[in-house]
Amino acid sequence: MDVSRKKPFDPSIEVSPDNPCPFLRGLVGEGFVDGGTVPLRTLSQTIANASGETGIKKTSARIQVRGVALIANGACHILQSILWGAQLNRLRGGPLDKLGAGSRILGVDGKVNEGQIARLAGFGSTYADPDGGSETGLNASQIQTFMNDNLKRAGNQARWYYPILMKFEWPVLLKIMGKGEGDDRYLSVAEVRTLFNERKFPERVTQRMVSQPVRPPSLILRAAAGLVAALLVFGIVALRFPDQFQPMLPGVLGDLVAPPLPKLVEPKAAYWLEQNWALEDRHWFHHASQGTATFPVPYSWFMALEQPRLHFFAKPGMLHDSDHLQRFGFIPSPRTINTDEATLRRFGYANVYDKTKPVPARLWDPPVNWGKQVENVDGLPVGFARMTGVPDPATGKIGEDRIGLTCAACHTGQIHYKGIDIRFDGGPAMTDLRKLEVTTGLSIAYTLYVPGRFKRFADRVLGPSAGDADRDALKQKLSAIGTFLVDWEKTYAKTIEGKTRFNEKTKREEPQQDTEEGYGRLDALNRIGNQVFSQDMTLSGLSGFEKNLHAKDAPVSFPPIWTVPWLKYAQYDASIEQPLIRNAGEALGVTALLNLSDTTPKDALFRSSMDIKNLNWIEDLLKGSAPYPKKQLSGLTSPKWPADIFGDDAWKIDGERVKRGRKLYADICVECHLGPVNDPVFDTEFPQQSIWSSDRWQTIGDDKFLNEVQKSARGMGTDPSQASVLATRKVQVPGFLKLDPTRNLNAWWNCNLPEVSSTDMPYALGLMVLVDIVSRKAMDDAKIDPKIQDIWWGKRKNCPNSGPQPPEENEPGPWYRARPLNGVWATAPYLHNGSVPSLYWMLSPATERPKSFCMGGGRDYDPKQVGFAVTDGESCKTGQSRFSTRAADGTELFGNSNAGHSFDGTPGPGKDGTIGRVLKEQERYDLIEYLKTL
């Protein structure tokens, strides 16, 4: 600075009380900078000059000062700071203001408190003044003690980042204004008093600034500083607002930021539809544990984790907050049903539209005695369950409570319409479980590495009085979990990178890669295989079985589960007949603990945390009594079209359209979907096509089960990926497990299987035999009477599906099964892979269907098209997932075809995918109107 241009010192120069920094007040008071907005380069150079440093140390000081000054006015003012500078008269209450956790020497009115200067002196001692005499001062250690005491005095007002801020205050003053050298360097209390009271620096500091002019930076330095500032701004904004910016971040940077989530919109009202379940049945189903530990940490740890989002001046929300989990698509649930009606109504219970009072399952014939009522004490959403008192399968030691997902997490649906939520059990969920996986992993990482988070986490888990040893042990355990998750993601990526798959459409081997699952979809079959035949083996101490991993490349829409207990096959691909195997396999897939170790006692092999009793009770709750001889379904019934809830004309049923639609259904739908299960009018008008007179009811044991129609994936023209998983995937297992599917399944179920290796086998057989063994072990461990075990197993076999029955030579495998269409209105989007957004498009030529649309984020249901009204190629709102049949480069996405089941002509040889003539617009809406009533 040119000394001739420096303003003379004048104590009368006003300095805003909203500039609480004594050093900056001194710069203003002595005329080195203005009291308002000061360019960052001017401020950084001036303070660097005052430091007395030279060379690289001076450059470093300028960079540090510039970074601090950049955020001094808050994140919202960063761009303003870059363009014009820091606003020194607007620092109070900003990011650098410790709000009472500092020295308190300067009041909010800008006046000096001499008592607090005396307190500062009380932390110092007497030092020899280099200029002669002695005086009171504080060295680095005493300054640290002083700052720690300030934090202690502030108590709960202190924030985790205050110690970081303090490094840029008193220690910097010591560096700039200190006297002496090394450990004897001290900050003079007398000079501090002068700085506060008179806003005047010691002459030696003033001379440093006067003798060094503030020069404009070089063009290169400007460009570099601008780039650094831009990156800093982008990083801060991306971390603070991840929903908007995470998709823009490349590679590793994107992996460090929480995935974007849709904004939560609170409904004006919510209603659960009547489905023959009493309130106590529904709430038990929503929170009864299957014995799963889906989340990688104990229950108490999960409840202590914070959301992986940065809040610079406030604490982030909790990971388990219901409002947060609802943004992943989960449905809120009350803590208990034993509460007041107003609370129940808020969650959609105590519905004013209820027409009946369902009989509790405990009073059914036969009754479902599902144990004690489950309480949701922490207010978690539907599908979250607490597993208590379960021994570790390998050691037998009772461990901490765990948290897992139950089947309600994937099979409970809701739709939104003009601010009202309609909820129903057994329907497809609109959740995004992959996002929840990633968010949980990041929450663990942030807890370990973001300052202040682990302390809060440990306080919640151990209590604030816990000792350092316990905290260190907790951190080691959490770190081990975090390391495993990171290593497993790397192992998965590396393994998949080197594997191929056969593409049925191109007839070529192609590199494996994941197909995005997104809201409402999950590749359950491949995930189960990855869990059981790779991760569970790794966790059991077995190595080398990461080779069993397969890409998650066949995602499907969560299927509805009403009526399923009375269907011979439940899955889209008609792969499993035995209901206990179906449910146990699902429990293992969502991470029931499983011991596959050869180093534990022999009787511990195949032991799991699976709750076999609850699995059986869930099936009974869904099943109800046998449909014959009553010719009606009980248990969980499909939801009825909620016309009475909405006053909107779009929801009213047109009786004339229903009549015409019923005739169309009889003409074009019954061939595959059979007659409806819940329309007596149809049974009267079309008795030959009534489902209750169908020869597809097959007697198995003492009951009849509907043997659904199965059609070739090729003939239907639909995407074959999911149907091909069990048919083409292979797994390898260690010999000591002695799975031997040929011997075991033939002996237990008379499957008549050909000889298959006991160590290298089709995934389908490996899964069948392993789940069978684990289920038998679970029953024995639970001390279930052998006679009761026989009842639970029933007479439905655990054998591979042999295809359409009776066999049809024109229907080569793999196959998909066609289910009855009761409740079909509540199951959008359609086809097994969720590729068709509404019934309107399902009844259209496949070539006309939207190829790209958005899901999740509470998008409104369309009662006219019945499903979701979309625009092909539409822009997605923040946090929504995009379904697309093609990648950005135009290539078809594996597993995402929306072809087939097409009404575009006359079916016949060489017309794969065509199942019916083109329907007129009125016919489409007539048939849709009828489907609403099922």
N, C-alpha and C positions, 0 to 999 in steps of 0.2 A: 504494500500500500504506500502511495505517495504521502510522506509525512505532512506535506503542505496541505493536503486535502483532508487530513484527519480532523474531525471535529474536536474542539477542546473539551476536556472533561468538565461536565457540568452536572452536579448532583440533582439539579432541578429537572433534568430530562426525565419525562415520565416513562415508566416501564409498566406494561400491563400486568395486573395481578394474575392474569391467566397465563403468564409466562412464569412457571414456578421454578425454573432451573437457575440456580445462582450464577453459573458460568455464562449462560446465555444472557442473563440480566446484566452481567458485567460487560459483555460485548455491546449490548445496546446502550448502556449507560455511558460507556467511553466512546461511543460513536463509531465503532468498527463495523457494525451492521445496523440496518434499520430495525424498528421494533415490530414491523408487520411481516410481510412475505419476503423471505430471503432466498435467492437462488441456491440450490444445493451445492453447486461448485464453489460459490462464495463462502458459504458456511463451512464446507469441508476443508477448503484451503486455509481459511482463517484459523480454525481450531488446530489444524495440522501445524501451521506456523507457530501457534502458541505452545505446542508440545515441545518444541526445541529439537525434534528429531530431524534426521537428514536421510537422504537416499531412500532405500527400500522401506525402511521403517516409517518414514514420513508418508510414503505412498500408501502403505498399509493403514496408517492412521486415517488418511483421507478416505479410503474405501470404507473403513469401519464407521466413520462419522457419517458418510453419505448414506450408508445402509440404515443407520439408526434414524437419521433425519427423514429418510424416505417414508418411514412408517409412523413418524411422530404424530401425525394428525389422524391416523386411522386408515384402515383398508379402503374405505370409501373415498378417501382423498389422495390415494397414491398417484393417480393420473395427474391430478392438479399439482402435486408436489413435483412430479417429473417435469411438467411444462413450465411451472412458475416458481416453485420453491416451497420450503416449509413455512408455515404460518406460525410465527413465534408467539403471537398473542392469542393463539387457540390451542395451547398445549395442555392446559388443565382439563382433567377429565378424559384425556386421550390415552392411547396405548402405553405411554411412558409414565403416566401419572399413577403412583402407587396408592392413591386414595387413603391416606392415613397410615400406610405401612412404611413410610419414610422417616426422615428426621423430625418432621413437624416444626422446623425452625421458621419456615415461612408460612404464614397463614393464608387462607383463601382470599383475604383482602390485600395481600401483598405486604403485610406488616411483619416485622421480624420479632420473634419471641426470644428474648434474652435468656429466659429460663432454659430453653432447649439448647442454646449455645453452651450454657453452663453444663447441661447434661452431656453434650458432646465432649467437653473438656474433661468430664469425669471419667471417660474411657481412656484418656491419654496419660502421659507422664511428662517429666521435665527433660528437655533436650538442649544440648549445647548449640546455640545459634552460630552458624558459620561466620556471620558478620560480627560476632561478639555477643557476650552475655548468654542468657538462657531463657527459654520460654516453654510454654505448654504446647504439646503437639501429639499427633497420633501417627504411628507407623502402620504398615500394611496389615499386620496382625491385629492391631487395636482397632483399625477401621473395620476389619471383618467382624470382630466381636461386636462393635457398635451396630453394624447392619443386621447381624443375627438377632440382637436384642430388639431392634426395631420390628423385625418380623414377629418375634415372640410377643411383643406388646400388641401388635395388630390382631393376633389370634385368628379367628375364622375369616377376617377380612382379607387376609393374605392370599394371594393366588400363586399357582405353581411357577409362573414365569417371573415373579418379582425378583428372585435371586439373580436371574439373568439380566434384568434391567439394572440392578445394583452394580453390576460390573462396569457399567458405563457412566457411573456417577462418582461416588467418593474415591474409588481407585483411580479414575481418570484425573480427578482434581489433584490427587497425590502425585500422579505422574507429571502433570503440568506445573503445579505450584509448589511441589515438594522441595524441601531443603535437605542437604546432605546427600550421601551416596549409599547404595546397597541396602543392608538391613537397617542402617541408621537413618535412612531417608524418612522424613516425617512431614506431616501437613500442619502448618502453624495455625493454632486456633485464633490467634490475633488477626492473621491475614484472612481467615474464613469470616471473622466478624466484620472486617472491613469490606469484604466482597458482598456480604449480605446487606449490610447497613448502607454503605456508600456506593455499592455497585462499581468498585474500583479494584483493579488487579495490582499485584506487586509490580514495581517498576521493571524488574527483569523480564516479566512476562509481556508487559506492554511493549518493551523494546524489541522482543522477538517478532511481534506482529507488525510493528511500525517499520522494521528494517526489511521486511519481506513483502513485496507487492503481491497482490492477488491478480494472477494473470489468467486470461481465458485459456482453456485447454486446447490441445492440438486437435485437429480433425479426427485423427485416429483414436485419440483418447475419448473424444465425444462419442464417436460411433461405438466404441467398445462399452462405454458407460451406458449408452442408450440400450444396447443389446442386453447387457446384464440387468438393467432396470426392467426391460420388457420381460425377460425371462423370470425375474423375481416376481413381478406383478402377475404374470400368467400362472406361476407356480402357486402363489398365495391364493389367487382367485379359484384356481382349479381345486385346491385342497379345501377351500372354504365352501365352494359351491360345486361339489362333485357331480351332482345330477346333470348340470348343464355342460360341464367341461370334460368329464371323464372320457366320453366317446371321442374327443378331439386329441387326446393324449396318445403318443406313439408307444408301442411295445411295453417296456419295463415301467415307464412312467405311468401308463394307464393301469398297470397291475398294482401299483401302490395306492391307487385312489379307489374309494368305494364305488361300486357300480351305480349308475344312475337309477333313481326310483321315481315313480310317478308321484305327483302331489296327492296327499290324502284329502279327500273331500268327505266331510261328515254328512251322513244321510239325514234327511228330514225325518224319516221314519224307517223302521225295519220290521219285517214280518217273516216268521218261519211258517212254511206251508204245512198243512196237515198231511201226515203220511202214515198214520196208524201207530205212531210212537207217542207214548206219554212223555211229559217233560223230563222225568227222571231217567227214562230210557235214552233220550237224546243226549242229555248232558253226560251220562255215563259213557256212551259211545264216543263222545267228543274228546274225552280225557282219560279213558281207560288205557293203561300201558299194555303194549304187546311184548314188553321186555326188551325194548330197543334203546340204544344209546347213540342216536343219530348224530348228536353234537359231540365234538371230541373232548369236552371238558365236563366235570361233574356239574350237577344241577346248581349248587351254590355258586360255582365259578361263573356259569352262564348268566346267572342273575346279577353278578357283580361286574360283568363286562360292559364297557361303554361302546357307543356307536363309533365306527371308524371315520369320524369326521372331525375336522379341526375347528374349534371355536376359540378364537384368540383371547377373548375377554369374558368367557363364560364356560361352564362345564358342559360337555356334550351330553345328549340324552343317553339313556341306557339301551343296550342292545335288545333287551326283552320288552321294552315299552310296547304296549299293544298298538299304539298309533304308528310306531315304527314298523312293526311286523305286518300290519295291515297293508303297508305299501308294497309288500311282496305278494299281496293277494290273499292273505289269511283273513278269516272272519272273526270279529271280536266275540268274546264269550264271558259271561259273568263268573265271579269267583265262586258263587254258590247259587243254587236255585232256591235255597231257604232264605229268601229275602223279600223285600216289599214289592208290590206289583209294579210300581213306577220304575224300579230298577230292571225288573224282568222285561217290561215293555220296551225299555231303551235298547235292550239286546234282541228285540223281536219276539220275545216270549209274551205270555198273557195276551195273545192275539185276539183283538175284538172281532176278527173275521172267522174264528174257529166255529165250526158248526157242530162238532162232536167233542166228546171228552174221551180220548182213547184209553183203553184199558191198559194199565202197566203190564209189562212183559211178565212180571212175577205172577200175574193172575191168568196168563194165557193157558190154553190147553194144546200142547203141553206147556208148562211154565218155563221161563228162562230165569233161573236163580243165579243172576250174575254177580253174586258177592255183594260187597258193600258199595255204597255210593262214593264216587270219586269227587273230591273237592278240588277246585281250581284256585288254590289259595293266593296265587300271585297274579291272577287275572290274565293268564296267557290265552292266546287265540285258540280257536277250534283246531284240534289235531295235535296239540302239544301235551305230552304226558310225562309224569314224574315216575321214575322207576325206583322203588325203595327196597332195601333189605335183600338185594340179590347178591349171592356169593360170586366172586370171580370164578369163571368156569375153569381156569387153570389151577388156581391155588385153593379155592374153596373159601377164601377170606371174604367176609362181608365188607363191601366197599362203600364209598360215598354214594348218595343218591345220584342217579343219572337222569338226563333229559333226552327224550326221543320223540319222534313223530309216530303217531298211530295212523290207522288207515283212514280216519276222518280227515287227515291233513290233505289227502289227495282226492277223497271221494265225498266232499261236501261242497255244494255249489251255491252260487248266488248270482243274481242279475241285478242291474241297476237301470232305473228308468225315472228320469226327471226328479232326481233327488231321493227316490225311494229304493230301498234294498229288499229284494225278495230272496229268501234263503231256503234251501232244501237239502235234506240228507240223501246221501248215496249218489249225488250228481257229480259231474266233473268239476274239480277245483280250477280256479284261474290263478294259480300260484306260480312263482318262478323260484324253484328250489336251488337252481344253480347260483342265482344271485345271492341267495341266503347262505349257501356254502362259502362263496367268496367273501361275503361281508363278515361272516363269523371268523374266517381265517385272518382277515385284515384287522378285526377287532382285537384278536390275540396279539398280532404284531404291533399294533399301536400301543397296546397295554405294556408291552415290553420296551418299546423304544421312544415313545413320546413322553417328554418330561412330565412328571407329576402323576401320570396315569397309574403306574404300578402301585404307588403309595395308596391311592384311593381304592384300587382293586384289593390290595392286601387288607386295608382297613375294613372293607366290606366282608371279606372272606374270613379273616382271622380276628377282627376286632382292632380298634385303634391302639390298644395297650399291648399288642403282640410284640415280642422281642425280635431283634435282628436275625437271630438264628432261624426262627420260624419263617420270617419274611424271605430270607435267602433260600430256604428249602422250597417255599412256594414258588419263587421265581425260577428256580431250577426246573421244577416240574412243568411250569407253564412254558418255559423255554424249550424243554424237550418236546412238548406237544407241538409247539410252533415249528421247530426244526423238522419234526416228522412230516407235518403237513406240507412244508416247502419241498422237502426231499421227495415226498410222494408225488407232488405235482410235476416235479422234474422227471421222476422215473416214468410217470404216465406219458408225458410229452415225448421223452426220448424213445420209449418203447413203441408208441403209436407211429412215430416218425419212420420207423423201419418196417412197418407191417403193411400188407395189402389186403384187399377184399375183392370179391368177384361181384361185378356189377351186372345184374340180370338183364338190364336194359341194353347196355352196350356190349355185353358178352365179353368183357375184358377184365383183367386184373388191374386194379387201380390202387393208388396209395390211400391208406385209411386216413380219415380226418373227421373231427366232430362236426355234426350238424347242429346248429343252435337249437336249443330246446325252447327257451323263452316262456312267456306266460301261458299256462294251460297245457304244457307238453312236457313229457319226460321220457327218456329212453330207459324204461324200467328194466327190460330184459337184459340189456347189455350191462346196466349198472349192477344188477344182482350178480351177474357172472363176474364182474370185476371185483365186487366186494368179497364174494365167497371164495372164488378160486385164485385170488391174488392178494388183496389186502388182508383178509383174515389169515391167510397162510403166512404172510409177512409178520403180522402181529403175533402169530403163534411161534415165531422163531424159525420158520422155514425160508430158505433162500432159493432164488432162481425161478420163482413162479410168477414174476412180473411178466413173463412171456405169455401168460394167459390173458393179459389185458386186451381189451378191444375198444376201438373208438366208439363213442356214444353217437352213433350215426343213424339210428332208427327211432327217433322220438315219436311218441303217440300222444293223442289227447287222452286224459284220464277217463276211463270208461265208467258209465253209470253202473251201480252195483245192486239196484233194486231188481228183483226177480231172479238174480244170478244164482242163488242157491238151488233153484229148481230147473236150471239149464244144465245140460250135460257138460257143456264147456263154457268157461267164463271169459277167457282171454280172446282178443281179436283174432288171434291165429289158431284158436281152438286147440291149444297145446296141452292143457291140464284138465283132467276130469276130476281128480280127487280133491275135494274142497280143503281138507286139512293141509295137504301138500301145497296147495295154492296159497293159503294164508300164511303158512310157516315160511314158505319161500319169500313172500313179501316181507315178513318180519326180519328175516336174515338180510334181505336186500337193503333195508333201512337201518342196518347196523345193530342187530342183536349181537351181543358178545358171543364169541364162538371159539372153542379150544380145538385146534387141529394139531397140537404139538405132540411130538414123539418123546419128549423128555418129562412129561408129567405122568402121574400114576395112570395105569391103564384104564381104570374106571372113570377117569376125568376126560378121556378122549370123546369128542363129539358133544361134550356138555356145553350148554348155551344159557344165555339169560332169557331166552324166549319164554313168554308166559303162556303156556299151552292151555291153561284154563280159560284165560281171557279170550284167546283165539277161538276156542270152541264156543264160548258164550256170544262173541260177536257174530259168528256164523248163525247161531240159533236166533239171535235178535233180528238178523236180516231175513231169516228163513220163515219164521212163524210155523203155522201148521200146514200139513200137506194139502196141495191144491185139489186132490181127488179124495173123496167123491164129491166135495162141495163145488168143484169147478170154479174156484176163485182163489186168488192169491191173498195171503195175509202177510205177517211180518212187516217189513218196510215196503210200503206201496209207493208207486211212482207219484210225483207231485202233480196236482191238477192245475190247469191253466188259470192264473190268478185274475180272472176278469172282474171278480167282485171287489178287489182291492183298488183297482184303478177306475176312476170315473171317465177316463179317456175313451172315446168311441173306438179307437184303434184296438182296444182290448175286448170289445164286445164280440161274441160269437154270432155269426150269421147262420141261422138254422138251414136256410136253403142251400147255401154253399156246402154246409156239412153233409147234406143228403147227397149232393152231386159228388162230393169228395169221397164219401163212403163207397159209392159205386166205382169210382176210379181206383180206390185202394183195392177193391175186390178184383179189378181187372188187371192191375199192373204190379201190385206190391206183394200179394200173398204167396206168389211162387217162391220167394226167398224168405220174406219176413213172417210168413204165415198169418193167420187171422189175428186180430187184436185180442189181448188177454182180458180187456176190461170194457167191452162194448156189447152189451146184450142185444142191442138193436141189430148190429152186424150179424150176430149169431142167429137171429130170427130171420133176417132177410137173405142171408147166404149160409144156410146150415151146412152145406157140403164143404165150405171153406172155413168153418168155425175152428178155431184152434183147439177147442175142447173135444172136437170129434176127429182130430188129426191122428193119423197112424204114427206120427213122430213122437208120441209119448211112449217112452220106453220104461218098462218095469225093471227096476234095479233094487234088489232086496225087497223091502215091503212098500216102497213108494215108486211113483212114476216121475220121470224126469223128461224134460223136453229135449229131444235130440235135434238141435238146430240144423238148418240147412247150411252146408259148407260149399263154398264156391272157389274155384281156382283163382288165385291172384292174377294170373295171366288172362284168363277169360273175362274177369271183371275189369281188367285194364287199370286197376289201381296200383299204387306204389307197392312193390313186392318186398321192400327192405325189411320191415318188421316181421313178416311171415317167414323170411329166410334166415333169421337170426338162429333159431334153434336147429334149423335144418343144415346149416353150413358151418357154424362156429365149432371149434374143437377146443378141448382143454386137456391139460396134463396134470396128473395128481401123483403124489408119492405113493409107493407101493404099500407102505405100512398102514395106510388108511383102509386098504382092502375093500374099496368101494364095490368093485366087481358087479356092475349093473346087470349083466346077464344072469349070474347066479342069484343075486339078491332079489331082483324084481320078478324073475320067473318063479322063485320060491314063494315070495309073499303075495304076488298078485297074478300069477299064471299068465305072464305077459307074452310068452312064447317068442322071446327075443333070440336072434342069432348070437353067436359068440362075439364078444367085444372085449378089447383089451381092458384090463383093470387099471392101467396107468395112462392110457392115451385114448380118449373117447369123445364121442359127440357131446357137445355142451348139454343138449337136452337130457341125455341119459345120465350124465354126471350130476346135473342138478337134481333130477328125480331121485336118484339113489341117495345122494348126500342129505337132501332135505328129509327124506324118509327115515334115514338112520338117526338124524338129529331129533326129529319129532318123537321117535320111539324112546330115545334117551331122555327127552324132556318129560314124557309121560312117566317113565320109571322113576326119575328123580323126584317128580311131584307125587309119587306114591299113588298113582291112579290105579284103581282096581282093574285087573285084566278084563273083566266083563264090561266095565265102563269104557275101557280103551277100545274094545271091539265096537261098542255103540258109537263112539266118537269117530272111529274110522269109517264105519258104514260099509257099504258094498261097492262103492264106486272105485274103480281101479286106478292105480298109479302106473299107467302104461302109456307109451307114446300113442298119439292119435294116428289112426290108420287112414284118415281121410273121410270123404263123404260116405254116409251110410244110408241106403245101400250104395256100394261103390259105383262110380260113374267114370267110364274110360275117357270121357271128354273133359274131365276136371282134374288135370294133373296137378300135383302139389307144387309149391306150398299153397295152403288154403287160408281163407278168412271165413269166419262164421257170420251168419246174418241173425241178429237177435230180434225178438219182438219189439215193436216200436212204441210201447207204452212209455210216456214221459219224454218222448224224443224232442219235444219243444224245448226242454231244459238242458240239452246236451250239446249245444253249439260250442265251437265250430265242428264241422262234420267230416266224415270219412275217418278212418282209424288214425290218421296223422294230423287231424285238425286243419286240413288244407282248404276246406270249403266253408266260408263264413256264415252261411244261412241256408235254410231249407229251399229258399227260392233258387239259389244257385245249384243246389243238389238236384233239382228237378229240371235243370237247364242243360243244354249241350256243354260238354266239358270244355270245349275250346273257347266258350264265352266267359268262363269263370274268371274272377280276379286272380292275378298271378302274384300279387304282392299287396299285403295289407298289415295293419298294426293291431296288436292284441295287448290286453292288460290296461292298467291305468284307469279302471272303472268306466270304460266306454259304455255308452248306453245301449241297451237291448232294443232291437227293432221288432215290434209286435206284428208288423205287416209281413216282412220277409221271414220272420221267425229265426232269429240269430242276430248277426251284426251287419248293419248296413255299412258297407265299406266302399271306398273308391280305389280302383286299381292304381297302385303306385303311390298312394297317399303318403303325405308326410306324417311321421310319427311324433306324438307329443313326448315331452321329456320322460324318459324312463320306460316307455312302452317297448315291447319287442316286435321285431318285424318278421312276419312269415313271408317267405318268398320261394317260388319254385326255381328261381335261377340265381346264381351268384352275380357279383358285379360285372364279371367278364362275359356274362351271357351263358355260361355253361349251366346245365341242370344240376341242382343241388341234390345230393344223394339223400333219399328218404323223404323228399318234399314234393313229389309229383302230386298234382291235384286232378289228374286224369282219371278216367274210368267211371263206372256207374253213371253212364252218360245217356241222356234221353235225346238221341240224335238220329234215330233211324230204326230199321228193322233188324233185330238181333239175328245172328246166324254165323256160319263158318267164315273165318277171316275177318270178323268184325269184333275183335277183342275190345272190350270197354263199352260197347253199345248194348244197353239192356232194355231199351224201349224207344218208341216213336217220339218225335218231337211233340211236346205238349204245347197247346195254345196258352196264351197268357192267362185266360180265365181258368183253364184247367189247372194250371200250376197253383193258382190261388184257391181254387176249390179243394184241391188235395191238401194244401197247407192248412186250410181251415179245419179239415177233418183231423189232421194230425195234431192240431192244438187240443183236441178233445180227448186224446188217448192218455 
